[in-house]
């Protein structure tokens, strides 16, 4: 239906035509036939066909609509539902969008102008008032927000009004967004907000990657943030756009030595990582072929920063599996393997760490070195351990155990405090790299990334356990244990199907045989077997 205003204009036109025709008829002598009526009717018919004025029956339909008590004129609607019932939603939405686009462009230009003025005021202000730069930043941010709301026009619309400064093609609008972000970065440079300079420059380049000023400001920000290699890469990218840029060439000369050293350090890190990857692959291949099982425990104790570990959080977290030592099993030139080994003495809260224990070594060899027998027959001799007040820690007086860790069921669910089997080489590599990163070997940024990933892993373990058992307090029974005869070699122990090595660190638990802590430990942990050489029994001793 044509608009009501259009119908009124057509009606006025008809009335004027009728008046003019009457005047002509009064002046006519009536001798000649006049075809004005036919021409006029034809003009009216053409107008109606072109949508001007009322079409047949349209006026009656409109009058019927506005006399309906439930009809609400579109100008008086307050909700989208009311506007839709009025039948004019599409027309009003089109008008609104055109108006918003025009207003967005005008506000964009106004905000940009204010930002430029504020920045110039900051440059000329002799008092050094930085508020001008803050104002400029806010104006540029506002202009960027309006630029995101503005709609680009087609090439045809632009050509129809080439002198208009409120019409932007898509490329022109992207260039404007890039300029606004680069201007914001420039204002941030005056305030030495280098993180914001970096972020705004990156945004500018996302909209226009040939913005040389944005490349320079990004490189300058990276220089001040001491990200030397990234700064060098940024300078190279900017010079690829404009090889003659004085600012970029000057910065390249200034940072050449630092960038070279940073790139060399990265290459060294990459070589070291490649060597670590090879070592982990070799370890996994050896363990897979030898039937040795590897496991891991969570490297973090909490899933959020706000969660507290409690007074004994570290002991609770690690239990008997101390933080990873950073050592992997080593293979000698003749193909023999040596493992890092931890001896724990819970009765005295002490421990010993052996960096390399050959798989061919008997456990008794190292025990005899650490805990030699007392030599004086009169009982006056003492052990070498200053904390062994009762002289109980001698090789022949120690019981040696390893824990048998519960394996997950078919659903793969395991309690977060338990040792989780490493399923494949990828799991082993990720765990080893995460443990190194958390120790700070790769810098603070990588440590934060590793912490986030480990917290996610711990959260998933907790969620799965709670879904199955309703509560984290529903814990598995204490791990059963296996007693080990000292005459066993390390390789024989590691191949036992009940043995799982957490964190690449072989762990043995030792007690003096008559110590009360030994008795308490056996009450809490069920001993499910003895591991001894073939044909040998403790009863033979």
C-alpha positions as CSV (number, residue, x, y, z in Angstrom):
1,X,0.0,0.0,0.0
2,X,1.3,3.4,-0.9
3,X,1.9,5.8,2.0
4,X,-0.9,8.1,3.2
5,X,1.1,11.2,2.4
6,X,1.6,10.0,-1.2
7,X,-2.1,9.6,-1.5
8,X,-2.8,13.1,-0.3
9,X,-0.3,14.6,-2.8
10,X,-1.9,12.6,-5.6
11,X,-5.4,13.9,-4.5
12,X,-4.1,17.5,-4.5
13,X,-2.7,17.0,-7.9
14,X,-6.0,15.8,-9.2
15,X,-7.9,18.7,-7.7
16,X,-5.5,21.2,-9.3
17,X,-5.8,19.5,-12.7
18,X,-9.6,19.7,-12.4
19,X,-9.5,23.4,-11.6
20,X,-7.1,24.0,-14.5
21,X,-9.3,22.1,-16.9
22,X,-12.4,24.1,-15.8
23,X,-10.5,27.3,-16.6
24,X,-9.5,26.0,-20.0
25,X,-13.1,25.0,-20.8
26,X,-14.4,28.5,-19.9
27,X,-11.9,30.1,-22.3
28,X,-12.6,27.6,-25.1
29,X,-15.1,28.6,-27.8
30,X,-16.2,25.0,-28.1
31,X,-15.5,24.8,-31.9
32,X,-12.6,22.4,-31.6
33,X,-12.7,19.0,-30.0
34,X,-10.5,18.9,-26.8
35,X,-8.6,15.6,-25.9
36,X,-7.5,17.0,-22.5
37,X,-9.7,14.5,-20.6
38,X,-8.3,11.6,-22.4
39,X,-4.7,12.8,-21.8
40,X,-5.5,13.5,-18.1
41,X,-7.0,10.1,-17.5
42,X,-4.1,8.4,-19.2
43,X,-1.7,10.3,-16.9
44,X,-3.7,9.2,-13.9
45,X,-3.7,5.6,-15.0
46,X,0.1,5.7,-15.5
47,X,0.6,7.2,-12.1
48,X,-1.5,4.5,-10.4
49,X,0.5,1.8,-12.3
50,X,3.7,3.3,-11.0
51,X,2.5,3.1,-7.4
52,X,1.5,6.7,-7.0
53,X,-1.7,7.5,-5.4
54,X,-4.3,4.9,-4.4
55,X,-4.8,1.7,-6.4
56,X,-8.3,0.4,-6.8
57,X,-9.8,-0.6,-3.5
58,X,-6.7,0.5,-1.6
59,X,-8.2,3.6,-0.1
60,X,-11.2,1.7,1.2
61,X,-8.9,-1.0,2.7
62,X,-6.9,1.7,4.5
63,X,-9.9,3.5,5.9
64,X,-11.2,0.2,7.2
65,X,-7.9,-0.5,8.9
66,X,-7.6,2.9,10.7
67,X,-11.2,2.7,12.0
68,X,-10.4,-0.7,13.6
69,X,-10.3,-0.2,17.4
70,X,-7.4,-2.6,17.7
71,X,-5.2,-0.8,15.2
72,X,-2.2,1.2,16.5
73,X,-0.5,3.5,14.1
74,X,3.2,2.6,13.6
75,X,4.4,6.0,15.0
76,X,2.7,5.2,18.3
77,X,4.0,1.7,18.7
78,X,6.4,0.9,21.6
79,X,7.4,-2.7,21.0
80,X,8.5,-4.8,18.0
81,X,5.3,-6.9,18.3
82,X,3.1,-3.8,18.0
83,X,5.1,-2.5,15.0
84,X,4.8,-5.9,13.3
85,X,1.0,-5.9,13.8
86,X,0.8,-2.4,12.2
87,X,2.2,-3.9,8.9
88,X,4.9,-1.2,8.7
89,X,7.8,-3.0,10.4
90,X,9.9,-3.5,7.3
91,X,9.6,0.1,6.2
92,X,10.4,1.5,9.6
93,X,13.3,-0.8,10.1
94,X,14.8,0.2,6.8
95,X,14.4,3.9,7.7
96,X,16.0,3.3,11.1
97,X,19.0,1.4,9.7
98,X,19.6,4.1,7.1
99,X,19.5,6.8,9.8
100,X,21.7,4.8,12.2
101,X,24.3,4.3,9.5
102,X,24.4,7.9,8.6
103,X,24.6,8.9,12.3
104,X,27.4,6.3,12.9
105,X,29.5,7.9,10.2
106,X,28.9,11.4,11.5
107,X,29.7,10.4,15.1
108,X,32.8,8.5,13.9
109,X,34.1,11.6,12.2
110,X,33.3,13.8,15.1
111,X,34.9,11.5,17.6
112,X,38.0,11.2,15.5
113,X,38.3,15.0,15.2
114,X,38.0,15.3,18.9
115,X,40.7,12.7,19.4
116,X,43.1,14.5,17.0
117,X,42.4,17.8,18.8
118,X,43.0,16.3,22.2
119,X,46.3,14.7,21.0
120,X,47.5,18.0,19.5
121,X,46.7,19.8,22.8
122,X,48.8,17.2,24.6
123,X,51.7,17.8,22.3
124,X,51.5,21.6,22.6
125,X,50.7,21.6,26.3
126,X,53.8,22.9,28.1
127,X,52.6,21.8,31.5
128,X,52.9,18.2,30.5
129,X,49.3,17.4,31.4
130,X,48.8,13.7,30.2
131,X,45.0,14.0,30.6
132,X,44.9,15.2,27.0
133,X,46.3,11.9,25.8
134,X,43.8,10.0,27.9
135,X,41.0,12.0,26.4
136,X,42.4,11.4,22.9
137,X,42.4,7.6,23.6
138,X,38.8,7.7,24.7
139,X,37.7,9.6,21.6
140,X,39.6,7.2,19.3
141,X,37.9,4.3,21.1
142,X,34.5,5.9,20.6
143,X,35.3,6.6,17.0
144,X,36.3,2.9,16.5
145,X,33.0,1.8,18.1
146,X,31.0,3.9,15.7
147,X,33.1,2.7,12.8
148,X,32.1,-0.9,13.6
149,X,28.5,0.1,13.4
150,X,28.8,2.0,10.1
151,X,27.9,0.1,7.0
152,X,30.0,0.3,3.9
153,X,28.3,1.4,0.6
154,X,28.4,-0.2,-2.8
155,X,30.6,1.1,-5.6
156,X,27.4,2.3,-7.4
157,X,26.2,4.3,-4.4
158,X,29.6,5.9,-4.0
159,X,29.8,6.8,-7.6
160,X,26.3,8.4,-7.4
161,X,27.6,10.9,-4.8
162,X,31.4,11.0,-5.1
163,X,31.8,14.3,-3.2
164,X,30.1,12.9,0.0
165,X,32.5,12.4,2.9
166,X,30.0,10.2,4.7
167,X,30.1,7.3,2.3
168,X,32.7,4.6,2.7
169,X,33.5,1.7,0.6
170,X,34.4,-1.5,2.5
171,X,38.1,-1.1,2.0
172,X,37.9,2.6,3.0
173,X,36.0,1.7,6.2
174,X,38.7,-1.0,7.1
175,X,41.4,1.6,6.5
176,X,39.6,4.1,8.8
177,X,39.4,1.4,11.5
178,X,43.1,0.8,11.1
179,X,43.9,4.5,11.4
180,X,41.8,4.9,14.5
181,X,43.6,1.9,16.2
182,X,47.0,3.2,15.2
183,X,46.1,6.7,16.5
184,X,45.0,5.1,19.9
185,X,48.4,3.3,19.9
186,X,50.2,6.6,19.3
187,X,48.4,8.2,22.2
188,X,49.2,5.2,24.4
189,X,52.9,5.7,23.5
190,X,52.9,9.1,25.1
191,X,51.7,7.5,28.3
192,X,54.2,4.5,28.0
193,X,51.3,2.0,28.1
194,X,53.3,-0.4,26.0
195,X,50.9,-3.3,26.4
196,X,48.1,-1.2,25.0
197,X,50.4,0.1,22.3
198,X,51.0,-3.5,21.2
199,X,47.4,-4.5,21.3
200,X,46.1,-1.5,19.4
201,X,48.8,-1.8,16.8
202,X,47.9,-5.4,16.2
203,X,44.2,-4.4,15.8
204,X,45.3,-1.8,13.3
205,X,47.1,-4.3,11.3
206,X,44.2,-6.7,11.3
207,X,42.2,-4.1,9.5
208,X,45.0,-2.9,7.2
209,X,48.3,-4.9,7.0
210,X,50.0,-2.2,5.0
211,X,49.7,0.5,7.7
212,X,53.4,1.2,8.1
213,X,52.8,3.4,11.2
214,X,51.1,0.5,12.9
215,X,54.1,-1.7,12.1
216,X,56.5,0.8,13.6
217,X,54.4,1.3,16.8
218,X,54.0,-2.4,17.3
219,X,57.8,-2.9,16.9
220,X,58.4,-0.1,19.4
221,X,56.1,-1.6,21.9
222,X,57.8,-5.0,21.6
223,X,61.1,-3.3,22.1
224,X,60.0,-1.7,25.3
225,X,58.5,-5.1,26.4
226,X,61.9,-6.7,25.7
227,X,60.3,-9.2,23.3
228,X,63.4,-8.9,21.0
229,X,62.7,-11.7,18.5
230,X,59.1,-10.6,18.0
231,X,60.3,-7.0,17.6
232,X,62.8,-8.1,14.9
233,X,60.1,-10.1,13.0
234,X,57.7,-7.0,13.2
235,X,60.4,-4.7,11.8
236,X,61.1,-7.1,8.9
237,X,57.3,-7.3,8.1
238,X,57.1,-3.5,8.2
239,X,60.1,-3.0,5.9
240,X,58.5,-5.5,3.5
241,X,55.7,-3.0,3.1
242,X,57.9,0.1,3.0
243,X,61.7,-0.6,2.7
244,X,62.4,3.2,3.0
245,X,60.8,3.8,6.3
246,X,63.2,5.8,8.4
247,X,61.7,4.9,11.7
248,X,61.8,1.1,11.0
249,X,65.3,1.2,9.6
250,X,66.6,3.2,12.6
251,X,64.9,0.7,15.0
252,X,66.3,-2.2,13.1
253,X,69.9,-0.9,13.5
254,X,69.3,-0.2,17.2
255,X,68.0,-3.7,18.0
256,X,70.1,-5.8,15.6
257,X,72.3,-7.3,18.3
258,X,69.5,-8.1,20.7
259,X,67.4,-9.6,17.9
260,X,70.3,-11.8,16.8
261,X,70.9,-13.1,20.3
262,X,67.2,-13.7,20.8
263,X,66.9,-15.7,17.6
264,X,70.1,-17.7,18.5
265,X,68.6,-18.5,22.0
266,X,65.4,-19.7,20.4
267,X,67.3,-22.0,18.1
268,X,69.2,-23.4,21.0
269,X,65.9,-24.0,22.9
270,X,64.5,-25.7,19.8
271,X,67.5,-28.0,19.6
272,X,67.3,-28.8,23.3
273,X,63.6,-29.6,22.9
274,X,64.3,-31.9,20.0
275,X,66.8,-33.7,22.1
276,X,64.3,-34.0,24.9
277,X,61.7,-35.4,22.5
278,X,64.1,-38.0,21.3
279,X,65.0,-39.0,24.9
280,X,61.3,-39.4,25.9
281,X,60.7,-41.4,22.8
282,X,63.7,-43.7,23.6
283,X,62.4,-44.1,27.2
284,X,58.9,-44.9,26.1
285,X,60.2,-47.4,23.5
286,X,62.4,-49.1,26.1
287,X,59.6,-49.3,28.7
288,X,57.1,-50.6,26.1
289,X,59.4,-53.4,25.0
290,X,60.4,-54.3,28.5
291,X,57.0,-54.3,30.1
292,X,57.8,-51.4,32.4
293,X,54.7,-49.2,33.3
294,X,54.9,-45.5,33.7
295,X,52.5,-43.2,35.5
296,X,51.9,-39.6,36.6
297,X,50.2,-37.6,39.3
298,X,48.7,-34.1,39.1
299,X,51.4,-31.4,39.0
300,X,49.0,-28.9,40.8
301,X,46.9,-29.2,43.9
302,X,44.2,-26.7,43.1
303,X,42.0,-25.9,40.1
304,X,41.7,-22.1,40.8
305,X,43.8,-19.4,42.4
306,X,41.3,-18.9,45.2
307,X,41.3,-22.6,46.3
308,X,43.5,-23.1,49.3
309,X,45.8,-26.1,49.7
310,X,45.6,-26.1,53.5
311,X,48.4,-26.4,56.1
312,X,49.8,-29.6,54.7
313,X,48.9,-29.0,51.1
314,X,52.3,-30.0,49.6
315,X,52.5,-33.2,51.5
316,X,48.9,-34.0,50.7
317,X,49.5,-33.3,47.1
318,X,52.6,-35.4,46.5
319,X,52.1,-38.2,49.1
320,X,55.1,-40.4,48.5
321,X,55.6,-39.2,44.9
322,X,57.8,-36.1,45.2
323,X,57.9,-33.4,42.5
324,X,59.6,-34.5,39.3
325,X,63.3,-34.2,39.7
326,X,63.8,-33.1,36.1
327,X,65.8,-36.3,35.2
328,X,64.8,-39.0,32.8
329,X,66.3,-42.5,32.6
330,X,69.6,-42.4,30.9
331,X,70.9,-44.9,28.3
332,X,74.7,-45.5,28.2
333,X,76.7,-45.9,25.0
334,X,76.5,-49.7,25.4
335,X,72.7,-49.6,25.7
336,X,72.4,-50.0,29.5
337,X,69.7,-48.0,31.2
338,X,69.9,-46.1,34.5
339,X,67.0,-44.6,36.5
340,X,66.6,-41.8,39.0
341,X,65.6,-43.5,42.3
342,X,64.1,-42.1,45.5
343,X,64.4,-43.9,48.9
344,X,61.8,-42.7,51.4
345,X,62.1,-43.2,55.2
346,X,58.6,-42.3,56.5
347,X,59.5,-43.2,60.1
348,X,61.9,-40.3,60.3
349,X,60.5,-38.1,57.5
350,X,63.8,-38.4,55.6
351,X,64.8,-39.4,52.1
352,X,67.7,-40.1,49.7
353,X,67.9,-39.5,46.0
354,X,70.1,-41.5,43.7
355,X,70.5,-39.7,40.3
356,X,71.4,-42.8,38.3
357,X,70.9,-46.4,39.4
358,X,71.8,-49.0,36.7
359,X,69.1,-51.5,35.9
360,X,71.7,-54.3,36.4
361,X,72.5,-53.1,39.9
362,X,71.2,-55.1,42.9
363,X,69.2,-53.0,45.4
364,X,71.5,-54.3,48.2
365,X,74.5,-52.6,46.5
366,X,73.1,-49.1,47.0
367,X,71.6,-49.9,50.4
368,X,75.0,-51.0,51.6
369,X,76.6,-47.8,50.4
370,X,74.0,-45.6,52.1
371,X,73.4,-47.8,55.3
372,X,76.6,-49.8,56.0
373,X,76.6,-52.4,58.7
374,X,77.9,-51.6,62.2
375,X,81.5,-52.9,62.6
376,X,82.2,-52.7,66.3
377,X,81.1,-55.8,68.2
378,X,80.6,-54.1,71.5
379,X,77.7,-52.0,70.2
380,X,79.5,-48.7,70.5
381,X,79.4,-48.0,66.8
382,X,76.8,-45.6,65.3
383,X,75.3,-45.2,61.8
384,X,76.3,-42.3,59.6
385,X,72.8,-40.8,59.6
386,X,72.6,-37.9,62.2
387,X,68.9,-38.4,62.5
388,X,69.2,-42.1,63.3
389,X,69.3,-41.8,67.0
390,X,68.7,-45.5,67.7
391,X,71.1,-46.8,65.1
392,X,68.4,-48.7,63.3
393,X,69.3,-47.9,59.7
394,X,71.6,-50.6,58.6
395,X,71.2,-52.6,55.3
396,X,70.3,-55.9,57.0
397,X,67.7,-54.2,59.3
398,X,65.6,-52.5,56.6
399,X,62.3,-53.7,55.0
400,X,61.9,-52.4,51.5
401,X,58.5,-51.9,49.7
402,X,56.9,-50.4,46.7
403,X,53.3,-49.3,46.4
404,X,50.9,-51.0,44.0
405,X,48.9,-48.3,42.4
406,X,45.3,-48.9,41.5
407,X,44.6,-48.9,37.8
408,X,41.5,-47.3,36.3
409,X,38.6,-49.4,35.2
410,X,37.1,-49.6,31.7
411,X,35.7,-46.1,32.1
412,X,39.1,-44.7,32.7
413,X,38.0,-42.9,35.9
414,X,40.6,-42.5,38.6
415,X,40.8,-40.5,41.9
416,X,42.7,-37.2,41.5
417,X,45.2,-38.2,44.2
418,X,46.0,-41.6,42.6
419,X,48.8,-42.4,40.1
420,X,47.4,-42.2,36.6
421,X,48.9,-44.5,34.0
422,X,50.6,-42.9,31.0
423,X,48.7,-44.4,28.1
424,X,51.0,-43.4,25.2
425,X,54.1,-41.6,24.1
426,X,52.2,-38.3,23.7
427,X,51.0,-38.4,27.3
428,X,54.5,-39.0,28.5
429,X,55.9,-36.1,26.4
430,X,53.2,-33.7,27.6
431,X,53.6,-34.6,31.2
432,X,57.4,-34.2,31.0
433,X,57.2,-30.9,29.3
434,X,54.6,-29.6,31.8
435,X,56.7,-30.7,34.7
436,X,59.7,-28.8,33.3
437,X,57.6,-25.7,32.6
438,X,56.2,-25.6,36.1
439,X,59.7,-25.7,37.5
440,X,60.4,-22.5,35.5
441,X,62.7,-24.0,33.0
442,X,60.9,-22.4,30.1
443,X,60.1,-19.0,31.7
444,X,57.1,-17.6,33.4
445,X,54.8,-17.5,30.4
446,X,55.1,-21.2,29.7
447,X,54.8,-21.9,33.4
448,X,51.4,-20.2,33.4
449,X,50.3,-22.1,30.3
450,X,51.4,-25.4,31.9
451,X,49.6,-24.5,35.2
452,X,46.4,-23.8,33.3
453,X,46.5,-27.1,31.4
454,X,47.3,-29.1,34.6
455,X,44.4,-27.4,36.4
456,X,42.1,-28.3,33.5
457,X,43.3,-31.9,33.7
458,X,42.8,-32.0,37.5
459,X,39.3,-30.4,37.1
460,X,38.3,-33.1,34.6
461,X,39.5,-35.9,37.0
462,X,37.6,-34.4,39.9
463,X,34.4,-34.0,37.8
464,X,34.5,-37.5,36.5
465,X,35.1,-39.0,40.0
466,X,32.3,-36.9,41.6
467,X,29.9,-37.9,38.9
468,X,30.6,-41.6,39.5
469,X,31.1,-41.6,43.3
470,X,29.1,-38.4,44.3
471,X,32.0,-37.0,46.4
472,X,35.8,-36.5,46.3
473,X,35.8,-37.8,49.9
474,X,34.9,-41.2,48.6
475,X,38.5,-42.3,48.2
476,X,40.0,-45.7,47.2
477,X,41.6,-47.8,50.0
478,X,45.3,-47.1,50.7
479,X,47.6,-48.7,48.1
480,X,48.6,-52.2,48.7
481,X,52.4,-52.9,48.9
482,X,54.9,-55.5,47.7
483,X,58.0,-56.2,49.8
484,X,61.3,-56.4,47.8
485,X,64.3,-58.5,48.6
486,X,67.5,-56.5,48.4
487,X,69.1,-59.1,46.2
488,X,66.7,-58.2,43.3
489,X,68.1,-56.1,40.5
490,X,66.4,-52.9,39.5
491,X,65.4,-54.3,36.1
492,X,63.7,-57.3,37.8
493,X,61.8,-55.0,40.0
494,X,60.7,-52.6,37.3
495,X,59.4,-55.5,35.1
496,X,57.1,-56.7,37.8
497,X,53.5,-56.3,36.6
498,X,52.5,-54.7,39.9
499,X,55.1,-52.0,39.6
500,X,54.2,-48.5,38.1
501,X,56.8,-45.7,38.1
502,X,55.2,-42.3,38.8
503,X,56.9,-39.3,37.3
504,X,59.8,-41.3,35.8
505,X,61.1,-41.6,39.4
506,X,61.4,-45.1,40.9
507,X,60.3,-44.9,44.5
508,X,61.1,-47.3,47.4
509,X,59.8,-47.1,50.9
510,X,62.0,-48.3,53.8
511,X,61.4,-49.0,57.5
512,X,63.6,-50.4,60.3
513,X,62.0,-53.8,60.9
514,X,61.1,-53.3,64.5
515,X,60.1,-49.6,64.3
516,X,56.6,-48.8,65.4
517,X,56.0,-46.8,62.2
518,X,56.7,-50.1,60.3
519,X,53.9,-51.8,62.2
520,X,51.5,-48.9,61.6
521,X,52.3,-48.8,57.9
522,X,51.6,-52.5,57.5
523,X,48.2,-52.1,59.2
524,X,47.3,-49.3,56.8
525,X,48.7,-50.9,53.6
526,X,48.1,-54.5,52.9
527,X,51.2,-56.4,51.8
528,X,50.1,-58.6,48.9
529,X,53.4,-60.3,48.0
530,X,57.1,-60.7,48.2
531,X,59.4,-60.0,45.2
532,X,62.6,-62.1,45.6
533,X,65.1,-63.9,43.4
534,X,64.1,-67.3,42.1
535,X,64.8,-70.1,44.6
536,X,65.3,-67.7,47.4
537,X,63.0,-67.1,50.4
538,X,63.1,-65.0,53.4
539,X,62.6,-68.1,55.4
540,X,66.1,-69.2,54.3
541,X,67.7,-66.3,56.1
